Amino acid sequence: MIPGRKQASEEAQAEYLADVALASNFDDLLAAARAAEQEFRQAQATAAPLAIQYPLAKKLDAALTDVMRSAFAAMRAEIGPLGYDDRLFRRRSMAKPTVHALRVEAERLLTLREAHRLTGIPPRPEGNGRTPEPLAARGLH
């Protein structure tokens, strides 16, 4: 403890510990995301039916989301518990090279996830769950 320095609140300590726990799973989550991407790309390369591609795409989306959250948690954990309470401390800590590198990795994963959501997920194979209604049944006149 540094004399005269403001201490982090109990809530900030709890959030910090939760982020440390989530960040400790980063390597496993990254490996799972890579495996999910490989499965999905293999299904795309073999022109598998949409009924096979769609669940793999959703699995990849979930894996990218998990690893991205873990990366942002690692960045917050590197800043420390005081960063949850003190905005200026957090901003100063963001300039440290280790925090900057973690932020770049987290934003890269965020970009991958968003690109996958925008262009990579094929349409749902069974449609939207509604059966089409004939135009004559609507009574438009």
Rosetta blueprint (number, residue, H / E / L):
1 M L
2 I L
3 P L
4 G L
5 R L
6 K L
7 Q L
8 A L
9 S L
10 E H
11 E H
12 A H
13 Q H
14 A H
15 E H
16 Y H
17 L H
18 A H
19 D H
20 V H
21 A H
22 L H
23 A H
24 S L
25 N L
26 F H
27 D H
28 D H
29 L H
30 L H
31 A H
32 A H
33 A H
34 R H
35 A H
36 A H
37 E H
38 Q H
39 E H
40 F H
41 R H
42 Q H
43 A H
44 Q H
45 A H
46 T L
47 A L
48 A L
49 P L
50 L H
51 A H
52 I H
53 Q H
54 Y H
55 P H
56 L H
57 A H
58 K H
59 K H
60 L H
61 D H
62 A H
63 A H
64 L H
65 T H
66 D H
67 V H
68 M H
69 R H
70 S H
71 A H
72 F H
73 A H
74 A H
75 M H
76 R H
77 A H
78 E H
79 I H
80 G L
81 P L
82 L H
83 G H
84 Y H
85 D H
86 D L
87 R H
88 L H
89 F H
90 R H
91 R H
92 R H
93 S H
94 M L
95 A L
96 K L
97 P H
98 T H
99 V H
100 H H
101 A H
102 L H
103 R H
104 V H
105 E H
106 A H
107 E H
108 R H
109 L H
110 L H
111 T H
112 L H
113 R H
114 E H
115 A H
116 H H
117 R H
118 L H
119 T H
120 G H
121 I L
122 P L
123 P L
124 R L
125 P L
126 E L
127 G L
128 N L
129 G L
130 R L
131 T L
132 P L
133 E L
134 P L
135 L H
136 A H
137 A H
138 R H
139 G L
140 L L
141 H L
